[in-house]
Amino acid sequence: MRVADSLRQPEYTGENRCGPCTVVNLLVTAGLSAATWMLVAPWSGIGTFVVCTAAVYFRGYLVPGTPTLTKRYLPAPVLRAFGKEPVADRTVRSVGDDAPSERWLLAAGALDERDDPEAPTLADDFGDRWETAVENVPFGAPTEADLCDALGTDDVSKHADTGAVVEGSRSVRWLSVAAMRADIAAARVFATTVEGWDDVGPGRRVDLCRDLRLFARACPDCGGGVTLDERTVDPCCERPHTLLEVRCSACETPLADAAVAGTDGTVPSRVRALRE
């Protein structure tokens, strides 16, 4: 019993068992067992079936990364049949252009509010996709072509490594090259997973990617962990402000910052930044 308990993964078994994941892994088990039966020996095929089925039963899946792989690659009708929402079916067409970033990012699946609606966090699946996309963005300052593609416009004029003028009117400055790479990667994920991304204007894209960086989990440049620092300032004749700064804990590269009016401690400051 102790051995069985040590093998069991409660997060993927029992009430938490995922139907699509189980089906996919049992199909893999059947295929492996049949191949072993024919190519090696019948007893080997039976042994393979027993071992693989036990792994699916106790651990929830056989193939590493199954929870992410099934959501990403199984056809939408299959996922819906099991009550799952395909990530690629996300749509932001019903979100108004002037809606707060929080609402848009929730609709896009970038943020997850299931644990606490007042404190959404970066969605695991989106975070994984984002970090994978970052790995495919070349090191160094992105080109004007990269920015045009990310912002959905052909009018971007770069100034120095981290500055640009978008459509001749809006001046945008990133905190670092790493922050630029994070935005380009995020835009690529949105382009492939969110219906309606093509309709989002350049200015809105800049704001959404900037706000999303407040939830970054890893540094785009070195892969180090990320820290969120907060401090309150109370200037004369103004309301107190909470200043936020997200930076890499390893190389100290700044990734995002924001200023939030007030000092409300009931809602995380970075979430309040999305609502203002």
N, C-alpha and C positions, 0 to 999 in steps of 0.2 A: 504493500500500500504506500509506504514511504517513497519507493522508487517511482510509482505512478504519479504521486503528488508532486514530486520534483520535476517530472517531465511536463506536467499539465501547465498550460498557459491560460489562466482564467479570462484574460482580455480577449481571447479568440475562441473560447469554447463555451459550452453551456448556453446561457441566454445571449451571450455575446457572439455566438458562432455566426459567421457570415455565410449565407446560402450560396452565392456565386463562388466564393473562395472554396467552399467544400466541394461543390460540383466540379470545378476546374481541377482540383487536386485529386479527386477520385478518378477522373478521366485520365490524368497523368499516371496514376497508380495502375489503372487497368492496362494502359499502353505499355508501361515498363514491365509489368508482370507477364503480359502476353509475349513481349519480345524476349524476355528471359526464358520463358517456357520453350519457345521455338529455337532459340539460338544456343542455349546452354543445356538445360534439362528441366523436365517437368517439376521436380522437387525444388529447383531454384526459383522457378516462376511462382510456386506456392509460397515459398519463403519471402520473396520480394513483395508479394501481395499482402502477406500478414504484417510485415515490418512497416510498409508504407501506409497501410490502413491504420495501424496503431499510431503512427506519427500524426496522421490527420485527426484521429480521434482525440489524442491527448494534447496536441499542440495547435490544432485548428487548421494547419496547412502543412504541406510537404515542401513545396517550392519556396525558397526564401523570397521575401518581398511580395508575396501573393496579395495581401490587402491592397497595396498600391497598384500592382500590375492589373488586377481585375478591374478596379475602378477606371484605370487609364485605357485599357485595351479591349475589354469586353464590349460587344455591341450594345447600344442603348436599350433596345427592346429586351435583351436578356437581363440587364440590370433592373429595369422597371418591373419585370416579372417577379423579381425577388424584393421589390420595394426599395430599391436603391436608386439614387439620383445620379445619372452620369455627370461627371465633372464637365465634359464638353457641352452639356446641355444648358449650362448657365447662361442667363440672358440678362442684360441691363437695359433693354429697350424700354422698360416701364419706369426706369429711374430718371427723374428729371435732370436737366442740365445743371440746375442750381441746387440739387440735393446735396446734403453734406457728404463728405468723403466716406464716412462710416457706412452710410446706407448703400452707396455704390459698391464698396469693397465687400460688403456682406452679400449683396446680390451676385457679385462676380465669383464668390466662393473663396476670396482671398483671406477673409476673416471668418472666424467661427465663434458663434455666440451661444452654442448649446450648453456650455457649462455655466455661463453667467451672461445674460443679455446686457448687463451694465458694464461688463468688462470683457468684450470680445478679444480674442487672441488670433495670432496668425494660424490659419488652417494648416494642418500637417501636410495634406496632399499638395496644397499650393506652395507651401514652403519648400517641399522636396523638389517640385518642378522649377521653382525660382532658382534654387541653388544649383540645380543641374544646368539651367540655362546660363547662369553666370559663368560656368566653366567653359561655355562655348563662345563667350565674348572675349576677344583677344585682349591681352594686357596692354596697358598704355592708353593714352587719351583716345576716346572714340572719334571717328571721323564725322564730317558733316553728313555723309551718306548714312552712317549708322543712326545719327540723330533724326534725320529726315524719316527714315523708316520707322523709328520708335514713336515719333510724334505725329506721324501721318500727314506730313506736308513736304513739299519740295523747296520750301523757303526757310533755310536755316543757315545763318552765317556765324561761324565760330569766332570767338575772341579769346585768345590764349587757350590753355588746355581745358579749363573748366567753365568757360563762359560762352554764351551764344545769344544771338538775337533771332527770335522766332517770328516769322512772317512779317519782318520789318518793323515790328512795334513792341514786342515783349522781350525784355532783356532777362535772361535766365542765367543764374550762376549756381553751380553745384559746389558743395563743400569740399569735394575731392574727386579725383578720377575714379576712385572706387565707387562713389555714389553715382556717378554717371553710368558706370558699367552695370550697377544694380538696377538702374532705371531701364536701361536698354534690355536687360534680361527680363524684367517684369513685363515690359511691353510685348516681348515675344511670347511670353506665357499667355497673356491676355488675348493676343491675336489668335492663338490656337485653341483656347478653351472657352472664350466668352463670345456669345452671339451679341452683336451690337458694338463691338470694339471699333469697327471701321467708322462708325458714326460719331465717335468721341473726338472732339476737336483737340488741336495741339495744346492749347492752354489748359484745358481740363486734364489732359494726359500728364502734363508737367505736374499739376497739383496732386493728382492721384498717386503717381509714382513717388513723389516727394513724401506724401503722407504715409504711404506703404512702408517706406524706409524706417519709420519709427518702430516697426515691428520686426526688423531684420534679426535673424538668428545668428548669422555668421558674416565675417568680413569677406567681401568679394575678392579682395586681393590676397590675403594670407590664410583665409579660412579660420582665423581665430574667433573666439567667442565675442559676444557683443555686450556692452554694458549700457544701461540707461541711467544717466545722472540727472537729478532734479535739484533745483535750488529756488528759493522764493526771494523775490526782491520787492521792496515796498518803497517805490520812489515818491518823492514829495508831490502832492496834488494829483496822484494817480492811484488807481486801484492796484492792489498787490498783484504780482504776476508770478507764475511758475515757469521757469526756464528749463527746457528739456534739451539734453544733448545725448545722442547715440553715437558711440565710438567703439572701435575695436579694442578689446582689452589686451591684445597682444602687441599690435603695431601702433595703436593709438590713432589710427586714421579716423577722422570724423565722417560719419555717414548721414546723420540727420540732426536737425534741431527744430525747435518750435517754442513759441511763447504763448502761454495760456493764461487768460485773465482769471483772477481769483485763485483761491486755494482750497477748493472743494476736495475733501479727502475721501468722499464716498465713491467717486468714479476715478479710475486711473487717469493721470494727466494726459497721457498720449491718446486716450480715447476722447477726452474732452477736446483735444486739439483737432480731432477729426470732425467734431460737431460744431465748431465755431465757423 
